[in-house]
C-alpha cells in the first residue's frame, strides 16, 4: 500500500462525523488491537440521559493494558470547552487498565483522547485529545503522527508521543520564531519599536486563527445567526488578493481598524474583505490603531502567504490546556510562551515563562488558603478537595455553605503585579470558574449558569494585573478575550481591559520622588492636593468612569471616557507637582534668607573674627542647600514636560490606589500571586533615580547584601497591596530562606505574618534560568501556623518534606566563633571585558590573576596574567593592597563543596573567589584552612548555606562569614598535617593526600565533639537507626503522634521535640486530628510510615465524637500480635475516659499527670529495641 493512500484515508476519517465501525477498523490496523468485543459492552452512569458509554475491547501491550471505549454525548456540544464534558463522563473513569483510548462523539464532531496514569496513585490521570469532524481542517499533525506510530511500532512510549502536546508546541514555537525574525529583518529589526511592531502584527494574526476556528469570520450575509463561517478565512482572504504586495496597508489594516474595531450595519464587511460576508465587531482594544500603527510599513505578499500556510499546519484550540487535560493543538497559553521567549530583553529583566503545572498549583493553593481564612475549620479539608479535584463534599452541599463559598469566590480580589503574559491570572480565572460551576447547583440560585457571563464577571470583578512591559499586557489581555470567546455561541463585543490589565512600574507609586498614592484616598478636608470641592468630586467620579469603561462598546464613547480618565489622572499629577513646587519654593525662600543673613553678618565690620568663621561655614552650607533645592525645582519643571509625553503604554510608575480604588476601598487585595522578575539591582543596570526610590521606599534592600528585584515585589505585596489576613503566592529564587543576603526581606515577612507553605524542586523550573526556584505561600497575619514543606520532583509529583532536627549542626555551632570575627574576608573583583585583558600566557604581564577554576583543594593549580593598571574594575574589591596580602586562603564561591587553597604569593582574584586571612594572633592561617577543608565544615556548609543547588551551587559571602570556627588549644598537629599536604602538592599537584586529610577530619570531629554515629552521618554512611534491618522494616519514622490540633502547643510539640532529642524519628504534623477527619484513616496513614502510633487522649480529643467502631478499631490495632497503638492520657481522669469509651479505659496507657515527658520518652525508647513484626 502506498503511503499516500493511508494518509488520504486517515484525513478522510478525521474530517467525517464519527463512524464507530471505521474507528474499530483503525484500532485493529493502526494500533494492533486483537481483543475487540464482538458486541460492545454497554456502560452505565448517573448521566444516562446524556451519555451512553461502550467498552470496545482492550489493547494489550507487554505489561501495559489500554482500554478502548466510546461515549455518545447527547444535548451537549463536545466541540466546546472540556470542563463540562469531563463532569459528564466522570463516573466512567475507574478503568481497570493502565491507560485508555476513548472517543467522545455527538452528531457533528468527535474527540479522541488518550488517558494515561490511570493506575498511578501518585498523580491524577492525564488526558490528551484530538478534536475531529471538521471537513475544512487539514489534520496534518494527527495524520503524520499516526502514520509514524504505525511505522515505529505501537508501544506505550510511542502512543504517548503521538499525542504529545509538548513536541507540537516546541515545533510551533520554533516555526513562529523563524517567521518573526524574517518579518523583523525586512524592516531592519535593529530598533525596539520595529520588533514591537512585528510582535503586535503577528499577535493579531494569531488571534484571528483562533477566531476563525469559531466560524465567525466570513459568515455569509444571508446566514441565520453566526453559522456557516469560513474556518480558513485568512487563507481565503489572501487568495483573494494574491500577489498584492500592499496587502497590509490595503487589506489587513482595513480588516483590523475599520472592521473588527468598528460597529457596522449588520456586521457587513467591506467588499475587499469578501463578497457579502459578515465579520464581528470585537471591541476590547486589540485592534485599536495605536502609535506603532501610524508607521507606514508593508511587507511582500509572499511573507503573509508563508505565514498563513505555516499556521494552517496546526490545530488552533481556544480552550486553554491544563496540566491534566490537553487538546493536541495550539492553545492561547502558547501566546504566553511566545511572548516570554521572543522579547529579547526579558532575560535581562529576569522575566521567565512559568510552566502550567506551577501555575495550577499556585492558583489552587492561594484560593484554598483564601477560602480557609474565611470559613470554619470544619470545612477546610472539603475546601481543599473542592479546589484540587472539583468534588463537592457533603459538608459543602448545604445551600448556605455553598452560597457562602460562591459569595467568597465572587468577591475575591486577585492581583499579579508582574503579570507577564497573564499565566497566573488566567490560572486563577480557570480555578474560580470551575469552582463556581460545580457549586452552582447547591447554591439554589434561580437563574441558569452562564459560562460566558460568569467568566466576564470574574474578569471584571476579581482579576487585576500590572506589568512594566506593554507587550506583556497586550498578550495577557488577548488571552482573557479568548477565554470569553470559547464559551460564546455568537460573537459579543469584548470588554475593555485598559484599566484591568495595565502597564506601569508596579514598584513605584511615585514620580521623581513625589508620592502619588494619595489621589484616590485623599481626605476631603485636605485641600492641598486637590485644591477645591470640584477636585474631590472629580476624584469620586474616577471609579465609576473606570467601571463604565469596562463594558462600553461604542468606539467614540469609549474614547471619550478614556479621555476623561486620562485628563483626571494628568490633572492630579499636575496638582501633586504643584504641591511639591510650593514646598520647594518655600524651602528656596528660607535658604535665600539664610544666605542673605549670613552674608550680612560676614560683611559687617563689627562681627568678631571667630563669629565670622562660623557665619562663613553657615553660608557655605546654606548655599549648598539652596543649590540642591533649585535643582529639585528644575526637576519638577522637567517632570511637567515628561508627564506630557506619558501615556498608558510607557508609564514609569503605577497608580495603585487610583486605578484600583475599588480594591483599596475595601482594604486591599485578597490574593497576590506572581512570578516576579529576578535581577540584582546595580548602578550599571538600573537608573539612578529609580534605584534611589527603591532604596528609599523598600526596607528589604536598605541594608541587604543582595538588592534583588524579587524581594521588592515581596515587600510590595505584603506591605502595600494585601489586606490583613490575605494571601501571597510567589515563585522566587530558592535562596530566600537560606541565606543572610535576603534578611531584610525575610524580616519584613516575619514582621507581618507567617509563611504557610514552601515548595522546592528537583530540577530547574525555567529553561534559561541560572538559579533554582522556590514557591512560598504566605498569610499576612500572625498565628501559630507551622510552615508545611513540600517538594516537586522532575514530573511535578508533590511530596511533603518531613524535617527532623539535626543535632549535628547545633553541636558544630555551639561554642564556636563565626569566621568573620577571626578574619578579614573579601570577594574578588569584577573586570569588564575580561577576555581582552587577562591571559593564560605570561606575555610579560606583571600581575597574577586567579579565577575560581584556577584553584583546587589546598593549592593553586594554574594561573592567568594581567596588568592591574589596565583593568576596568566595575565591581567587587578593587583595592590593590588586599589582593597583595599573603599568605591568605582562597575559597571558591561556586560548587556544592568547600574548596580552599593556600596562597603564598600576591595575586589578583576574580569575584568567583573569596579571600580571607586571620586577624588574630592565636589563630594560624594554616589551622584555619585545615578546618575549612574538613569534611565536617563542608557538611555544615552544604546543609545550611549552599544555594542554587538545582543549577550552579554557590556559597554567598554573607553565609561564609558565619562558618563556625572552634579554636583548638593546641593547633600544631593541624598545622603540621597541612604543611605535609602543601609540600606534597607543591611537588605534585595530583599527589594523593587523602590519608593526611582523613587524619585532619578525625581531629576536627574530636574538636567539635562528634560521636561515632554522628561521624557516620557526616561521611554519608547510613546511621545505625536507619539501617534496613529487622528492627525497622524500612519504616521512615519511629513514632507518629495522632492528636487533636488544640493539644499541639501544650503536650504534642514538647513531646515530639524530646523524642527527637533522644534520637527518635517523629512525625506529627500530618497526624493532627480535626473535625471531619476519619480516625481510622489517619491511624492507617500513620502506620504506613511509622513503627508505632501514639494517640493523645484528651478532652479535646473526646470532643471530636469519634464513632465507637473507630475507637475500638484504634486500640485493637495489632501487627503479628504486637500492639502498635499507644494511648497517652493528657488532662483526663480514668473516670472521664471510661465514661467516654470503655474500650479506651481498659487499655494500658501512660498518663501525663503521673509521669513527665522524660519518663514517657524513656518508656517509649524501650519499645524501639524490639523488632518490628511483619505486616
N, C-alpha and C positions, 0 to 999 in steps of 0.2 A: 504493500500500500504506500503510495507516495505521500510525502509529508504534507502537501497542500490539502489532501483530502481530509485527513483528520482535523487539520486546522479549520477548514471550512465547516466541517460537521460540528465541531465544538462551538464555533461562533454562532452557528445556526441554532444550536441547542440553547445557548445562553441568551439569545435575543428573543426567544419564544416564551410564552407563558409556560409554567411548569408542566412537564409531561412525566408522570411517575414511571411509566414503562421505559421511556428513553433514559431516564436517570438511573434506573436499575441496571440497564444495559451498560451504562458508563461505569457504574460501580464494578461490574464484572470485568469490562475491557481495560479500563484505566487503572483501577485500584486492585484488581485481582481478587475481588470478594468471591468466596466459594460457598460460604454458609448463608445463602439467601433463603428466606422463608418462601414457601410456595404461596401461602396466604399471609399477608401482613397481619401481625397481632395488634389488635386494637387496644390502645391505652386509654385509661380513664383519668378524669381530672375534675376539680371543683368548677372549672370553666367549660364544661361540656357544651354549653350553648354557643360558645365562641370558638372552641378548639376541638379538633379531633386529631389524636395522635396515633401513629402506627410505628411498630418496630419492624424493620425490613430484614434484619439479619445482623451478622457480625463479620467484621474483617479481622481475621486472626493473624497477627504477626508474632514472631518469636518473643514470648514474654510480654506481649502488649496487645490487648484486645481493644478494638474500636467498634462501638455500637453504631448501627445505621438506622436512622429514624427520619420520619417526615411528619409535619404538622400542617393540617389545613386550618387556616385562620379565617373566621367569618366576621364581618362587621367591623373590620379594623384594617387600615392600610399599612402593610408591612414596610412600604417604602418610606414611611415617616420615621420619627425617632425610635430608638431601640428600647427606651425605658419601659414603655407600656407593653411591648412585645415580651420582654423578659418576665414581667409580672404575670402575663397570661399563661406562660408555659413553665412557671417556676415549679409547680408541683410535679413536673416530669423529670426533674434534674437529678434524681437519685439513681444515676446509671451505675450498673454493676460492671463497669468497664473502665479502662484507663483513659479513654478518650471517646469522642463521638463525632460522627459526621451527620449533621442534621439539616434538613430542608424545611423552611417555613414558607408557605405559599398562600396567596389569595388568587383571585381570578385574573390578576394582571402581572404581578411581579413575584419573585421568589428569592429568598435569602439562603445561601449555602454557608453553613457555619461549621468550623472545626473547633470543638470544645475540648480542651486538654486539662490536665491536673485534676481529673475527677476523683482520683483516689489519693491525692496528696493532701493529707490533713493539715499541712502547714499553711497552704495558700488557697485562696478562692480559685474556682475554675476560671480559665481564661478562654475567651471566645473570639475567633477571628472569622470575619464574614465577607463574602462577596454578595452584592446585590445584582440580580439578573432580571431579565424580562423586558428590557428597553430595546426596541428594534433599531434605534438610531445609534446605539453605542457600538464601539469597535471591540471592546472587551479584550484588548491586546494582552494585558497583564495576565488574566486567568488562562487564556488560551496558551500563551507562551509557557506559563508555569506548569500547567497540567501536561503539556507535551514533554517538558523537561522531566517531570516526575515519572512519566512512563518510561523515558529513556534511562534515567538514573536508577530506577527501581523503587518500589514502594517500601519505605521504612518510616518509623515514627519521625526521624530527623528530616527526611525529605518531604514528608507531608507538612510538617511544621514550616519548612522553608517555602513550600508552595503557597502557604497562607501568610507569610511573613509581612508584617507592616513595616518593620524597621528597614528592611532592604529596599522596599518600594520608596520609602521616604528619603533614604540616602540617595537613590538613583535620581529622584525628582530634584532634590536639592542641588546635586552636582550639575544637573542639566540647567536648572534655573540660574545657578551662579554663572554658568557659561553665557547664557543669554544676557544676564545683567551686565557682565563685563563687555560684551560685544556692543550693546547699546551705549554704554558709558564711553567706550573707546571712540565711537563715531562722533561724539560731540566734544571730545577732548578728555573728559573724565578726571582732569587733574584737580579741579576745584570742587569743593564740597557741594556747592549748590547744583552742580551738574549731576553728581551722584544722587543727591536727594531728588532731583527731578526724575531721573530714571527709576529710582526706587518707587516713587509715587505713581508714575505711569504704569509700571508693571504691576503694582499692587492693585490699581483699578482694574486692569485687565484680568488679573487672577480673580478678583471679586466677581466679575461678570461670568467667569467659568462656573462659579457656584450658583449664580443667579439663573443662568440658562439651564442648569440642572433642574431647577424647579419648574421649568417650562413657561417662564414668564417673559421671555424675550421673543419678539417676532410673532406675537399671537395674532392670528387673522382677525381683522376688524369685525367680521360678521360672527365670530365665535361667541358662544354664550359663556359669560364669565371669563376666567383666565385659563382656558383649556386650548390644547392644540398648538402650544408654543413650539418654537424650534429649539431642540436640545443642543443643536450645534449652530446657534445663531451667529456667533462670531466668525465661524468658518464661512457661513453663507454670506455674511456682510463683506468679508474680504474677497470672496469670489465675485461678488457684485461689482467690486471696484478693482479688479485685477490689474496689476501693473501701475497703479496710481502712487507715485512717489510723494504725493501731497496727502496721503491717507490720514495722517494725524491731524493736520490743520483743517482739511475739508470734510472729513467724515467722523473721526473719533472724537474730536472736540465738539462737534455738533451733537454726538451721542452723549458725551459726558455732561456738558454745561447747559445745553439748550433742550435736552430731552429728559435724561434721568434726574436732572436738577431743576426742572421746571414743570409746573402743572400745565396740562394741555387738555383741550376739549376731547373727552372720550379717550384720553391717553394716546391719541393718534400720533404716530411718528412722522417726521419729515420723509418725503418720498426717497430722498437719498439713502435713507436707512432701510427701506423696504417698501414694497407696494402694499398700501393699505394694511399696515400692521400696527399693533399696539405695543408700547413699551411702558413699563410702570414709572410713575414719579416716585422717587425714593426718599427725597428729603434727607435729613441727617447730617449732611456736610461733606460726605466723601467726594462728591462731585462738584463742590464749590470751586469756582475759579479763584485761586489764591495767587500770591506774589510770584511763585515759581512758574505758574501757568502763563504769566504775562511774557515770558521769554518766547520768542518766535523760533521754534525748533521743529524740525521734521526729520524723519528717518526714511530710508528706502523702503519701498513696499516689501521687498524680499525679507527684511528684518521681521516685520509683523507676520508675514506668511510662515516663516520658520518658527516663530514663537507660538502661533496658534496651532501649528502642526505638532509642536512639542507638547502643548497642553492636551491635544487630542489623544495622546498616548496613555493618558491617565484617567482614572475614575475620580471625579471630584465629589466628595460626600460632605454635605453641610453639617451633619450632626457630629459634634466633636467626639473623638475617641476617648475612652478612659482606659486605664491600665488593664482592666479585666474584660473589656468588650470593645473590639476594634473592627471597623469596617476596612477592608483592604482597599484603600483609596487615599486620596489627598484630602485631609480634613483641615478645618480652619487653624488647628494648632500648628500645622506646618508653616503657616504665615509667621507665627512667633519664632519658629526655628530659623526661618529665612531672615527675619529681622535681626535676631541676635547674632547671626553669623555674617551677614552682609555689611552691617555697619562697621567699617574698618576701625573706628576709634572706640568700639565697645570694650575691647580688651584693655585699652589704655585707661578706660573709665572703670575697669573692674566689674563689668557687666557680663553675666553669663546666663545662658538659657537653662531653665530649671526642668529636669525630667518630670514627666507627668505623674510617675509614681510618688515623687516627693510632693508635688502639688496636691495630689489627692490626700496623702497622709496629713499634711499640714492643714489643709482646708477642713478635713474632718475633725482633727483633734482640737482645732481652735473653736469650732462650733460646739463640740462636746463640752469643752470647758466653759464656754459661754452659757450654754443651757444649764449645766450643773450649778453654775453660780446663782441662777435664778429659780431653781427648783428644789424640792425636798430630796434629801439623801435617799429616801425610799425608792425613787425612780431613776437614780443615777445610772445604775447598771443597764436599765432598759433604754435610757437615752443613748448610751454608748452603742448598744445594738441597733437602735434606730438609725443613727448616723452611719455606722460602719456597714450594716447589712441591709438596711431598708425594712427590717422586720419591726412590726408594731406589737410589742408585748401586751398581754392583757392589762398590765399596770398603766399603759398609755392609752388604752381604748376607751376609758371613761371619757365621756364628752367634755367634761370640764378640764381634765388633764390635757386631752388632745387640743382643745381650744386654747389653753394656756400656752402650750408649746407652739402652736400655729401663730399666736399673737407675738411670742418672743421672736419667732423667725421673721415675722412681718416687720418688727421694729428694730432688728439688729442693724447697727451701722458698722460697715466694714471698709477699711481703707488699706490700700497698698501705696506707700509713699515713694516707691521706686518701681512703678508698675511695669516697666519694660514692655513686652508685647501682650501683657494682660493675663498671664498664666494664672496667677493666684485669684484675682477677682473672678475670672472665668470658672476656676475650680470651685470657689465659694458659691457662685451663682448656681452651678450644677448641683451642689450638695443641698442648698436651701430649696431649690426647685424639687428635687427628688423627695425630700422630707415633707414638704408641704403637700406634695401629691399623694403620698401614702397615708398621711394623717387626715387628709381632707374628708374621707368618708366617715371618720369618727367625730368630726367637729360639729356635725349636724347643721352645717350651713346649707341654705336652701338653693342658692344659685349653683349651676353646674361649674365644674372645674375647667377653666380655660387656660391651656398651656401658654399660649402667646400672651394673654393678659397677665398671667402670674409672672412670666419672665420680664415683661415690660415693667411691672410693678417692682420687682426685685432690683432691676437696673436703676429705676428712678429713686427708690426709697432706701435701698440697702447698700449699694456699691459706690465707692469713691476711689479715685486714683490720681496720682501725680507722677510725672517723670520729667527730667530735665531735657530729654531728647524728644523733639516734636515727632520724629519718625516713629518712635515707640508709641506715642499717643495715637497716631494715625492707625497703626496696626491693631492696637487694643480696641479702639472704637469699632474698627471693621469686624473684629471677632464678636463683639457684642451685637452688632447688627445682624450678623449671620446667625447668631443664636436665636434671634427673633424670627428670622426668615424661615428656619426649619419647621416651625410649628404653624405657620400661616398657610391657610388653604388658598387665599388670594393675597396679592401684594397690598401692603398697607404702608403709608408714609412712615419712614423710620424716625425714631425720636432723635432730638438734637442732644448730643453728648458733650457740647462745648464746655459746659460747666459741671460735668460729672467726671470726665476723664480729661485732665488738664496738664498743660505744660508749665513747668516752673521749677525752681530750685527748692525742693522740699525743706532743705535745712535752714533756709533764711526767710524770715518774715520781717525783713528789714531791708532798707535800701540805702547804701552809702552810710551805714551806721544809724539810720533813722528808723525807729520802731514803727512798724506798720500794722501791728497785731491788734490795735485798739479800734480800728474802723468800725467793726460790727458790734463791739461790746462797749463802746464809749458811753459812760453815764450821761443821761440827759442834762445833768447840771453842769457838766464840763463843756463849756462853750469854746475853749481854746482851740480844739482841733477842728470842730465843725462850724463854730462861729455863730450859728443862728438856729432858731427853731426850724427853719426851712431845711437846713443841712441835716438835722436829726430826722426830719420827716423823709428826706431823700434816702437816708440810711435805712430807715424801716422799709422803704419800698423795694430795696435791693433784693431781699429774699423772695418776695412774690414775683418779681421780674424774672429771676433765675428759674423759679418753678414753672412759670408760664412759658419760658423759652423752651423747656424740655419737649413740650408736645405741640408747639405751633408748627403748622405745615405750610402756611403761605410764605413764599420766599421774601416778599417785601416786608411783611410784618416781622418775620424773623430777623431780618437785617435791622429793622427799626428797634426792636427790643435789644438786640446785641449792641447797637449804638448807644442806647440809653445806659446799659450796664457799664460799657466802657467809659462813657462820659462821667458816670458817678465815681468809678474807680480812679480815673485820672484827676478828678476834682479832689477826691480825698487825699491822694498822694500829694497833689499840689498844696492842700491845706497843711499836710504834715511838713512839707518843705517850708511853707510859710512860718509855721510854728518854730521849726529849727532855725530858720533865718532870724526870727525875732530874738530867740535865745542867744544866738551868736552875736547879733548886733548889740545886745545888752552887754555881753562879755567884752566886745570890742570897745565899747564906750568906757567900760570900767578900766580896762587896761590902758586906754589912751589917757584917762585922767591920772592913773598912777604914773605913767611915763612923764606926763607934764609936771606933776608934783615933784617927782624925784629930780627932774632937770632943774626945777626952780630952786630946790634945796642945794643942788650942786653948784649952781651959778651964783648963789647968794654968798657974798664975801664973808658974812658973819658965821657961816657954817664951819664948825670945828673940823680939823683935818680928819680926826677919827670918824666923825659922823659922815663926812664927805665920802670916805671909802665905803661906808655902809650904804649910802644912797646910790653910789656908782654900781655897787653889786645889785641893789634892788632894781636899778634902771635896766641893767643888762637882763635880769630875769623877766621883768615886765615887757621889755621889747621882744624877747623870745616868745613870751606868751601871746603878745599881740600879733606877732607874725604867724604863729600857729592858728590863731583864731581867724585871721584874714585868709589863710589858706583854706580853712574849713568853709568860710563864706564863698570863696571861689568854687569850692567843690559843690556846694549847694546849687550855685548857678549852673555849673556843668551838669548837675543831676537833672535840672529842669529840661535842659536840652536832650539829655539821654532819655528821659521819660517820654519825650515827644516822639522818639523813634521806636519805642517798645510796642509790641502787640502781644496777642495771646500765644504766639509761637516762639518767642525768643526772650522770655522773661527771666531775669537772674534772681528772682525771689518768688515766693508764693504766699498769697494772702489767705492763709488757712481760715482765719476767723471771719473773713469776709465772704469768700466763695462758698464755704461750707458752714455758714452761720446756723443753718438748721441743726447741725450736729452739735456745735458748741453751745447752743442754747439749752441743750439737754445734758451738758457736762462733758461731751467728747465722744470718741469712738468706743464701741464695744469690742471690736477686734481690729488689730493692726497686724497685717501679715505681709511678708516681703522676703525677697532675696536681695538685700541691699548691696550696693556696689562695694567692692573691697579695693582699697587703694591707700597706700601710705601717703599722707599729705606732707609735701615738702615745698620749699620755696621754688624748686625747679619745675613742679608740675601743677602748682596752684597759684592763682592770682593773689598778690599780697593783701589786697583789701579783703578778699574773700577769706583767706586764711586768718587774718586778724579777727574777722567777725566770728569765725568758727571758734577760735580760741577764747574770745570774749564771751560767747553765748553758751558754750558747752563745757561742763565740768569734766567730762570724760577724757578730754585731751589737754586740759590746762597744765597738768603736771605729769602726764603719762610718758612712758618710754617710747611708745609707738602711737603716733597720731593717725589712726586708720579710719577711713571714711565710714566703715560699717558701724563703728562704735557711736558715731554721731547719730546715726539712724536709730540705734537702740535707745539712746537718751531722748531723741525727738519723740519716739513713740511713747516712752514711759512718762516723761515729764510734760509734754505739750499736747499730745494727741489723745491719749487714753483717759477715759473717765475712771474713777475709783472702782476697783473690782473687775476691771476689764482685762482682756487677754492680748498678749503679743505672741506671734509665732514667726520666728525668723530662721533662715538657714544662713549660717555665717562661718568664717574660718574656725577650724576645730581648736585653736589655741585659746579661745576666750577665757575659759575657766582654768586653764593650765598654767598660764604664765603671768608674771608680775606686770608685763607690758600693758595689760588691759585692766589694771587695778582700778583706775579711775572709772571705767565703765562698769565693772562688776560692783564697785562701791555704790554707784547710783542705783543699780539694780537692787542691791541689798537694802538700800535706804527706803525704797518704795514698795517692795513686795517680795514674792517668792518665785523661784523657778520650779515649775511643776514637772517638766519632762525634759530630758536631753536624749538625743539620738546620735550615735556615732555611725561610721560607715567603714566597711572593709575596703572598698575601692574609692577612687575619685568619683565624685558626683558629676563634675563638669569636665567636658572633653579637654579643654585647653587651659584649665586652671593649674596653678603650681602650688596650691595649698589644699589640704584636706578640709572636710566640711563637718559641721555640727548643726543639728536642729535643736532649738530650745523653744519651749512653750512656757510662758511666764504670766503670772497674775499680779496686777497692780494692787496688792492687798496683802498684809501680813497675816499669816495663820500658821498652824502647826503642820502644814503640808511638808512631806518629805519628798525630795526630788526623785522621781522614778527614772531609771536609766535604761535605755534600750539600744539595740544595735541592728543596723541593716546590713545583711550580707550582700554578696555580689548580685543575687537575684531579688533583692529587696524583700527578703523574708525577715520579719521583725522578731527579735528575741529580747527578753528582759535580761538586763545585767544584774546579777545579784552580787553585790560587792561585800566583801568581808574585810574587817580591819586587818591591816598588815603591820604586825608588831615590829617587824624588822626595821621599817622606815622610822618608827618612833625611837627605837633603840639607837639607830645610827645618828639621828639628830640630837638626841638627849645629851646635854653637856658639851656639845660641840660648838665651835666658833664659825660663823659664816666666812667663807673665803674672802669676801670683800673687806672684812675687818683686819685681815692679816696681810693683805697685798694691795698693790696698785694693779688695776685691770683696765685695759683699753682695747677697743676694736680697731682694726687696721683701716687704711684709707680707701676711699673710692676714687678711682682715677678715670678721667674722661679719655675716650679713645685709647684704651689700654693697649690694644694690639699695635698701635703706631709708636709707642714709646717704651714698651717693656719687651725684652727679647730673651730667648733661651741662650743665645750666644753671648760671649763676653763683650765683643765689639769695643773694647777699651772704655767701657762704661764704668763709672766709679762705684756704683751702689748695687748691692744685692737686693733683689725684690722677691718676696716669697708669697705664694698663693696657698690656699688650703691643700691643693693637690701635691704641693712640694714637700709635705711632711708625712711621716709615718709615725707609728708609736715609738716614742723615745728620741728619734733623731730626724734631722732634715735630710731628705733623700735626694733632692735636686734643687736647683736654684735658677732664678732669672736675673737679668741685669738691666739697669736703667741709670738715668742721671736725675737725681732728686730735683735739681733746679729746673728741669724741663717738663716736670709733671704738672698737669692741670688737675688739682685735687678738688673734687666737688662734694666730698662727704667724708665721714669718718674722722680719724685722728690725723691731723696734718703736722703737728709739732714734731720736728726732727729729733729733738733730744729724747723723746720717748722711744722712738724707733732705734736709737743708738744705745739704749740700755742693755747691758749684758752683765752677767747671764740673766736670761729670762725664760719663761716657759711659754711655748706657743700651744694654743688649744684650737683645734679645728672646729669651726662653727657648724658645719653641715655633717650629716651622717647620724646613724642611730646608736653610736657608741662614742664614749670619750676617747679622743686621740690626742695625746700631748707629746710634744717634742722639746728637748732641752737645747736652747740656742746659746752658743758661746761666742759668736761674732756679731757685730752690728748688722742689722738687716731691716729694710723697709718691709712692711707687711700689708697685705690687702685685706679687705673687710671680711673675707672668709676665714680669717684667723683672729683670735683674741690673743692678747699678750698679758702675762701677769708676772710679778716678782714680789718676793717677800719684803715687807716694810718693817718687820720686827726682828730684832737680833736673835731671838730664841727659836726662830723657825727658819730652817735652811731651805733654799730653793730645791735642792736635791730631795730633801724629805718631802716637800710639797708634791713633786712630780711622782714620787712613789705612791702617794695616796691617790692622786688624780688619775693615774694609770691603773689603779687597782680594780679588780672585778667588783668589789663592794660599792665603790662610789659610782662606777659605771651602772650597776644595778639600780642604785638610788636615783641617778640621773634619768635612766630610762623609765623608771616607774613614775616619776613626778614631773620631769621637765621637758623631755623630748617632745617637740611639737611638729605638726605636719607629718605624722607617721605614714599617711597614705601616699605621700609623694616624695618630697625632698626633706627628710627629717633634719632637724637642727635644734641646737640649744640657744636660747636667747641670752644675751649678756645679763639681763636683769635676773635670770634664773641661775646662771653660772655663779653669780655673786653669792648665792645662798647655799652653795655646796658646803656640807658640814665637815669641818676640819677638827680632828682631835689631835692634841699636841702630846706626843709621847715624851715621857720623862727622859728616855734615852733614845735619841734619834739616830745614833751612829750605826746600828745594824741596818736600818733602812738605807742610809746614805751609802754604806759600803756595798750593798747589793745594787744600788743604782749605778755606782761607779763601775762595777763589773759589767753591767749591761751596756753602759755607754762605751766602755772600752771595746767590748766585743762588737758593737755596732759600728764603731769607727773603723775597725779593721775589715769588717764585712757587714754591710747594711742588712744583708739577708740572714745574718747569724741567728741560730736558734737559741733564744734566751728564755724559753718557756719555763724551764726548771727554776731559774732565778726569779722569774715573775711569780711563779706559784709560791715560792718562799715568801715573797713580799705579800702576796694575798693572805697567806696563813698568818703573818704578823699583823696585818690590818684587821683580819677577823678577830684576833685576840684583843687588839687595841680597842675595838668597838664592842667587845663583849658578846659576840655571836655564839650561839650554841651549835653543836654539830648539825642538828636538824635545820637550823636557820641557814647554815652554810650550804646545805643541800638545796635549799630553795634558791639561794643566790646563784649557785652554779648550775641550776637547771636540772638537777636530779630530782625525781619525784619524791616529795616528802613522805615519810612512813605513813602518816594518817590518810594519804590519798592513794596508796598503792592498791591496785585492783586485786586484793586477796580475799580470803574467806571472811574477813571481818567487816567488809562494807558492801560487797556485791555491786560495786560500781555506783553506789548512791552518791549524789553530789553533796548532800548535807547530812549531818548527824541528827539534827532535830529541826522540825518545823514547829512553830508556836501558833496554834489557832486561837484567836482571841476576839472579843468584842472590840470594835475600834475605840470605844470610850476608855478602855483599860491600857492603851498603848503607853501613855506617859507614866502612869502610876507604877506598873509592875512589868509590863512586857519588855519595854526597851531596856530598863536596868538589868532584867534577867538575861536578855539576849546579849548585851554588852559583856556581862560577867561570863557567860558561856564562851563568847569569842575570846575573851582574855585568857580563858583556861584552855584554849586551843581547839574548841569545838566549832564545827561549821554549822551556822544557824541561819534559818530562813523564816522570816516572819511578816514582811510587808504584804506578800500576796496571800497570807493565811488569815488576814483580817476579816472578821465576820460582820456583815452589815445586813440590815433589814432586806429581806427578799432573797438572800443567798440560800443555797442548798447546803446544809451542814455536811451531808454525806458526800456531796460532790467536792466540797472543799477538803474533806479528810482524804478522799481518794487522790485528789490532786497533790496534796502534800506528801502522801506515802509513795507516790510515783517518783519523788525526788529525794526522800529523806528516810533515814533508818527508823526514827521514832517520831511520834507526834505528841506534843504537849498541848492539852486543851485547858485554857484558863477558865474555870467555872466561877463566875462572879454574879452579882445582882444584874449587871449589865448584860451578861450572857443570858441569864434567865428571862430577861425582858424580850428576847427575840422570839419566844414562844415556839420553840422547835417541836415538830411532831414527835410523838413517843417512839415511832418506829425508827426515826433518825437517831434519837438519843440512845436507844437500845443497841442499834447497829454500831454506833460510835464506840461505846465502851466494850463491846464484844469483839472488836476487830482483833484478829489473830493471824499470824503467819506461821504455819507449822507449829501450832500450839503455844507460840510466844505472844504475849500481849504487847502490842506496839503502840497503843494509845495510853498516854499517861495523864490522868486528870490532876489538875493543880487548883485547889480551892483558894480563893482570894476574897477576903472580906465577907465570907458567908459561914454560917454555922451548919453542923451536920443536920440539925432540925430543919433549917431552911432548905437544904439540899434534898432531904427526904421528902419534904412537902412538895417540892418541885418534881422530883423523879426518884422513885425508889431504886431504880437500877443504878443511878449515879451514886446514891448514898451507900450502896453495898460494895462499891469498888474501892480498893486500896488507893488512897490519894495522899499527896503532900499538901500541907496546909500552911499558907504563908503567915498565919497568926501564931504558929508553933515553931516553924523553922525559918531562918533567914535565907537570903539569897545565896550566901557562901555555902551553907549546908545543902541547899537544894542543888547547887551546881555539883557538889561533891557526890551526892547520891546519883545524879544523872550521869556523871562521868563513869561511875562504876558499871553502868549498863554497856558502855562502849567497848568494854573488854570482851564482851560476849559476841560470838559470831552472829551475823545476821542470817536468819534462815532463808532458804529458797522460797520465792513466791510461786 
